[in-house]
């Protein structure tokens, strides 16, 4: 910001720019995700290679600070478009099966697969 006392011949105008963020809640893989344009979201594994376009038709909520649309349960005509960034696997999660007084103990691990999606557009 320009100090008006440092530059006596200048007038200044402060402009406040408010950005409204469009949010959506999508349903995929049995889970619900809150997304906005430009977000990267790790969701349950979907078919497709990196760079492929994907469309989510099951949209439960679309809105910003001025307008809100709620579905009952889905919004007709609403969709969220995205691009697959990568296919990957999460870190390993360890589990143990144990039976008391039977000398039985098994340790196992699991790595869940995911698809990382960049949200391009909320329609």
C-alpha positions as CSV (number, residue, x, y, z in Angstrom):
1,X,0.0,0.0,0.0
2,X,1.3,3.5,-0.8
3,X,1.6,5.9,2.1
4,X,-0.1,9.1,1.2
5,X,2.3,11.1,3.3
6,X,5.4,9.8,1.5
7,X,4.0,10.7,-1.9
8,X,2.0,14.0,-1.3
9,X,1.0,14.5,-4.9
10,X,-0.7,11.1,-5.3
11,X,-4.1,9.8,-4.3
12,X,-4.5,6.2,-3.8
13,X,-7.4,3.8,-4.0
14,X,-7.6,0.6,-2.0
15,X,-9.4,-2.1,-3.9
16,X,-10.5,-5.2,-2.2
17,X,-11.0,-8.2,-4.5
18,X,-13.2,-11.0,-3.1
19,X,-12.9,-14.4,-4.6
20,X,-15.8,-16.7,-4.2
21,X,-14.8,-20.3,-4.0
22,X,-17.2,-22.7,-5.6
23,X,-17.4,-25.9,-3.6
24,X,-18.9,-29.3,-4.4
25,X,-19.4,-32.5,-2.6
26,X,-19.0,-35.6,-4.8
27,X,-19.6,-39.3,-4.1
28,X,-17.2,-41.9,-5.5
29,X,-16.0,-45.2,-4.2
30,X,-18.5,-45.3,-1.4
31,X,-17.1,-42.1,0.1
32,X,-17.9,-38.4,-0.1
33,X,-15.3,-35.7,-0.9
34,X,-15.4,-31.9,-0.6
35,X,-13.7,-30.4,-3.6
36,X,-13.0,-27.0,-5.1
37,X,-11.6,-26.0,-8.5
38,X,-7.8,-26.6,-8.5
39,X,-7.8,-29.1,-5.7
40,X,-5.9,-32.4,-5.8
41,X,-7.8,-35.2,-4.2
42,X,-6.7,-38.8,-3.5
43,X,-9.8,-41.0,-4.0
44,X,-10.4,-44.7,-4.2
45,X,-8.9,-46.3,-7.3
46,X,-10.5,-45.6,-10.6
47,X,-9.7,-47.0,-14.0
48,X,-7.6,-44.7,-16.3
49,X,-4.1,-43.6,-17.1
50,X,-2.4,-40.4,-15.9
51,X,-3.7,-37.4,-18.0
52,X,-7.1,-39.0,-18.7
53,X,-10.2,-36.9,-18.2
54,X,-12.8,-38.1,-15.7
55,X,-16.3,-36.9,-14.9
56,X,-18.1,-37.3,-11.6
57,X,-21.9,-37.4,-12.1
58,X,-22.9,-38.1,-8.4
59,X,-22.9,-34.5,-7.0
60,X,-24.5,-34.0,-3.6
61,X,-23.9,-30.3,-3.1
62,X,-22.8,-27.3,-5.2
63,X,-22.4,-23.8,-3.8
64,X,-20.4,-20.7,-2.8
65,X,-21.0,-17.8,-0.5
66,X,-24.0,-16.5,-2.5
67,X,-25.9,-19.5,-3.7
68,X,-26.3,-23.1,-2.6
69,X,-27.8,-26.1,-4.3
70,X,-28.6,-29.3,-2.3
71,X,-29.5,-32.6,-3.9
72,X,-32.2,-35.0,-2.7
73,X,-29.9,-37.0,-2.8
74,X,-28.2,-35.9,-6.1
75,X,-28.3,-32.7,-8.1
76,X,-29.6,-33.4,-11.6
77,X,-27.4,-31.9,-14.3
78,X,-24.5,-31.1,-12.0
79,X,-21.1,-32.6,-12.6
80,X,-17.5,-32.2,-11.6
81,X,-14.7,-32.6,-14.2
82,X,-11.2,-33.6,-13.4
83,X,-7.9,-35.0,-14.7
84,X,-6.1,-38.0,-13.4
85,X,-2.7,-37.0,-12.0
86,X,-1.4,-40.4,-10.9
87,X,-2.3,-43.9,-9.8
88,X,-0.5,-44.9,-6.6
89,X,-0.5,-46.7,-3.3
90,X,-0.7,-45.3,0.2
91,X,1.8,-46.2,3.0
92,X,1.6,-49.6,4.4
93,X,-0.8,-50.2,7.3
94,X,0.1,-53.0,9.7
95,X,-2.5,-55.3,11.4
96,X,-2.3,-58.1,13.9
97,X,-4.6,-61.1,14.4
98,X,-4.3,-62.7,17.9
99,X,-6.0,-65.4,19.8
100,X,-5.5,-65.4,23.5
101,X,-4.0,-68.5,25.2
102,X,-3.7,-70.4,21.8
103,X,-0.2,-69.3,20.8
104,X,-1.6,-67.8,17.6
105,X,-0.4,-64.4,16.3
106,X,-0.3,-63.2,12.7
107,X,1.1,-59.8,11.5
108,X,0.0,-58.6,8.1
109,X,0.3,-55.4,6.0
110,X,-1.9,-53.7,3.5
111,X,-1.3,-50.9,0.9
112,X,-4.5,-49.3,-0.4
113,X,-4.4,-48.1,-4.0
114,X,-5.6,-44.6,-4.9
115,X,-6.1,-42.3,-7.8
116,X,-5.0,-38.7,-7.5
117,X,-7.4,-36.3,-9.4
118,X,-7.0,-32.6,-10.2
119,X,-10.4,-30.9,-10.2
120,X,-10.7,-28.8,-13.3
121,X,-14.2,-27.6,-13.4
122,X,-17.5,-27.6,-11.4
123,X,-20.5,-27.4,-13.7
